[in-house]
Amino acid sequence: MKKNKMHNGSEKEDFIKITGKLISEQKYGEAINYLQKIIQKDKNNKEALALMEQISKIVEYQNRDLFGATNLDMDPWLE
């Protein structure tokens, strides 16, 4: 039994390290895909669910700022 608990603990550490690396490299899409696989295996994984929510918010705000700051009408007076 103890062996199984250690294995789950190392899996948990691995998923946190992998997700952290993807986030630090700003590979948010890959991080979301990876977390979705983790959540499919364990729907009660609170850490994976929290990370998924945080990454989704980061992507949402990045996309909002990107399109909110563009001059879509190409009006020279707005630049």
N, C-alpha and C positions, 0 to 999 in steps of 0.2 A: 504493500500500500504506500509506503513512504516513497518508494521509487517512482510511482505514478504521480504523486504530488510534486516531486522535484521536476519531473518531465513537464508537467503543466506550467510550473513556474518558469522554466527556461523557455518554453514556447511563448509565454506572456512577455518575457523580457525581449525575446527575439522580435516579436511583432511590434513592440514599442520602439526598438532600435531601428528596424526597417522603416517604419512609418516616420520616425524622426529624421532619418537620413533623407527620405523622399521629400519631406517638408522643407528641410534645410536647403535642398537643391531646387526648391520651388517646382517640384514635379507633382503638382496637386492632383492632376488627373490620375496618375499612377497610384498615388496614395489613396485616393477614393476607391479605385478598383481593388486595391489590396485590402482595404478595410471592409469592402463589401463581401469579399471572400471570407474574411474572419467572422463577420456578422452572420453570414449564411451558416457557418459551422456552429456558432454559439450566439443565438439571438439575445441572450441576456448579458453579453459582454459590455458592461457599462463604459469601460475605458474606450473601446472601439467606437461605440455609439457617440460618446462625447467628442472624440477626435474627428469623427465623420461630420458632426455638426459644426465644429470649429473650422474645418477645412472648407466646408460648403459656404460658410459665411465669408471666409477670405476670398474665395473665388467670386462670390456674389458682389462683394465690394470692389474687387479689382475690375470686374467687367462693367460695373456701374460707373466708376470713375473714368474708365477708358472711353466709354461712349458719351459720357456727360461733358467731356472737355473738348470734343471735336467740333469743328466748324463744318457741319454737314451741308450748308448752303453755299460754301466757298465764298462767303462774303468777306472782301478784303478789309472792311472796316472793323470786323470783329477780331482780327488777329493782333 
